[in-house]
Amino acid sequence: MSNPYQIYLISDSTGETLDRIFLALKAQFKNFSYETNHYSFTRTENQVLKILETLDDIDKAIILYTIVDNDLSKFLNEEAKKKNIPCFGVLGDLIISFSKLLNQEASFKPSGQHALTDEYYKRIEAIQFTMNHDDGNLSDDLSKSDIILLGVSRTSKTPTSIYLANKGFKVSNIPLVNENSIPDSLKDKKNKFCIIGLTADADRLVEIRRNRLNSLKDSTSTNYINLEKISKEVESAKMTFQKYKWPTIDVSRKSVEETAASVIKIYEISKKNV
């Protein structure tokens, strides 16, 4: 097997944006063997030079970077070119294009997305709210939720809720045991809540639940992974969602990100219909 590519991810901030961009990029190539090397908070020429020194003996290196300072970005490109290392900035041209389009100068401030703005505090508040309203907690306070997720066990309610909270949505999630486990306030068809049911294939749930029990070293909860019982749970949940006309999302083969994107789309449509 050939040596993997060495991907150098260089950022002037936390590197979170760059990680997401590379995640989307690598998904486009099936035969791509690589190792990543992360360098965050790179803001001086001296830091750049020290990073490039580590590439002297690397024959399959690629640099991706998010550096908003034009001078430092140019310096990195020039030094990489001297070493014949492919080097790609993933934000620079976009910022310049937006600057022209909006007819205003960009701030070129590192970590600008992490500034303590109203949007930042809103996101922190949403995360706190969502954590407090996980797994059916504080069900008497649901009216403050932007989104309410219901589903049987292991339908990705919690990870989806946390992902949405990081985008600023206040989310409550409620485990669906049977119709009686649903708070009465949600059953009123006149309410304006954005309620979404999460469901999954029974076979898929058996697999996920079994892995969960194995991680807990629990060999006693046999009903929890009984296919017939789970099938009935899933069918009962679907019937409940249909009864109250709640939109549903099948998460069987969806990632958390994909599920969250579907939730947001439903939420936006519901807001338009209010």
Beta strands, then each sheet from edge to edge (+ up, - down):
strand 1: 5-11
strand 2: 34-39
strand 3: 61-66
strand 4: 87-89
strand 5: 147-151
strand 6: 171-175
strand 7: 195-199
strand 8: 248-250
sheet 1: 2+ 1+ 3+ 4+
sheet 2: 6+ 5+ 7+ 8+
end
